[in-house]
Amino acid sequence: MAEKPNELTKLVTIATDLQLAAELRTKAIEQIGSLGTHEALLALLDLVANTGSVRAERELALKYAREIVKSGD
């Protein structure tokens, strides 16, 4: 279980690093969404709230956050 938070932290770091390619940031957001945990939901909502991020990536994070909420987790 200790790997999940560490993995989540690494994925959030990638998703917020604007010096990385957009494709890498997008894949990181998708991976966070695939975790489907409460912690992943909170991380995605933090990404949505980050006004310094690219709008399309914030919308993608919102999409995955919505999916986690719909799944009932």
Number of C-alpha atoms within 10 A of each C-alpha: 5 6 8 13 12 11 14 18 15 13 21 21 13 19 28 19 13 14 8 11 11 15 11 15 22 19 14 21 27 18 18 26 23 14 15 18 16 13 14 25 23 12 21 27 17 15 24 22 13 13 10 11 15 15 12 12 19 22 13 18 27 21 15 22 27 15 16 20 13 9 9 7 10
